[in-house]
Amino acid sequence: MSKIIQALLTGMFFTFFLDFFLFLGIKINYIDLYEIDLYYNILFADHQNIYLFMTLSVIFGYLVIYVKNSKVSISVIGFLSILVLSTLIEDVGNKVGEDLLMSKDRVLRVGKFNYEGDIVYNGRNKISFYDYQLKKIITLDKNKLKGQDR
């Protein structure tokens, strides 16, 4: 196996490991907190950025295979691993989930009704929405939305 392919596969392995724990922390500490009916696989697949994934794969592969100073490689990968694993802490995972998935202060129109609140999760077919007046999370069908404001 050539060194380039070995570097790319190694980088993909490390990037996949980091992605797995990032989305696991979001699933446990954000999605489950708001009781959104969503499988981990859908969350992972829908929010995967292929350009970021491939860029990080190349960087990690280069660090592991080509950098001769193992302290640098271990330091960078170790630091990023600790950073990503910190999403398993409730407050950190919730904040990362909010930053990535929540849209605050929105108005949604469904039929003749207006809903004001926060989009907690924008899924494939449904939107989980926290309504300010109802003070609870409701699920809206995307096909019935008339528009979004603000």
N, C-alpha and C positions, 0 to 999 in steps of 0.2 A: 504494500500500500504506500503510495507516495506521501511525502510529508505534508503536502498541501491538503490532500483529502483527509489525512489524519487530523490536521489542525482544525479543519472545518467541522468534522464530526465531533471532535472533542469540544469545540466551542458551542456547537448545537446542544450537546449534552448539558453543559453547564448553564446555558441560557434557558433550556427547557426546565431544568431544576429550579432556577430562580423564578421563572414564570409560574411554575406550579405552586410554589409557596406564596407568591404574591397574590394570586387569585384565590388560593385556599384561605388566606387571611381575610380577604375581602368577602368571600362567601360566608365564612363563619361569623365575622364581626360586623358585617354591614347587611348583606342580603338576608341572613337568618334573623338578624335583629328586627328588621322591618317585616318579617314573615312573608317575604316575596316567594311565590312558588316558582323556583328556578333551579334547574340542575346545574351542577358545577361545570359539566362539559359544555353546556350552552354559554355560560358566562365566559369560560376560557376561550372558546372558539370565536364568539362574537366580538371580543375585545382584544384579540391578538393583532398586533401590528407587525406585518411581515417584514417591513423595511427595518424596523427597530430590532426585530428578532435576528435578522440576517446580519445586521451591523454588529450587534453584540456577539453573535456567533463568531464572526471573523476576529473581533478584538480578543475574545476569550481564547479562541484557538491559537492566535498569535502569541498571547501571553504564556499559555501552557507549553506549547511546542517550541517556539522559536526564542523566547527570552531565556537567556542563560542564567540570570539571577533568579533563583527560585523564591527568594524572600519577597521580591517585587510581585511575582505572580500570586503567591500565597496571600500576601497583604491585600492586593486588589480584590481577588476573588473572595477572600475571607471577609473583608469589609462589606462588600456587596451582599454576601450571604447573610451576614448579621443584620444588615439594613432590611433586606427582604423578609427574613424570618421575624423581624419585629412587627410585621403586620399580623402575626398571630396573637399579639398583645391587643386586648380589646379596644382600647382608645386609639391606638395607632391604626389598626385595621379599619375601624369605623371612619376615621378621618381620611384615610387614603381612599376608601370607598366613596365617601362624600365628594372628595375632590375629583375623582374619575367619573362617577356615575350620576351625581345629583345636579339638577338644574333648578336653581332657586328662583322664586318669585315669578311664576308663570301663570298665564290665564289660558285655559283650554275651553273650547266650545264643543259641546256634544248636543246636537239637536238644538233645543231652545234654552239649554242650561249652560251657564258659565261657571267654571270652577277655578278658583284662585288658590294657588299654593305652590308646592315644590314637586317637581318630577323626581321621584326617588329612584326609579329605574325605567329606562326606555327600552323595552324588549322588542322582539321581532313583530309580534302582533298586538301586544298589550302594553299599556303604560301604567306603572304603579305610581300613584299620585297622592301626596299628602294634601288634603283640602283644609284650608285655614278655618272655614266656617264649621265644617263637620268635625274637625279635630281628629281625623283618622285617615288611614290610608285606604284609598279606593282604587279599583282597577278599571281602566277605561280601554275600550276597543279602539285601536288605531284607525280602523276603517270608518268609524263613525265621527272622527274628529273633523271639525270644520275649519279650525285654524288655531294658531298659537300666537300670543302677543307677548310683549315685553321682552 
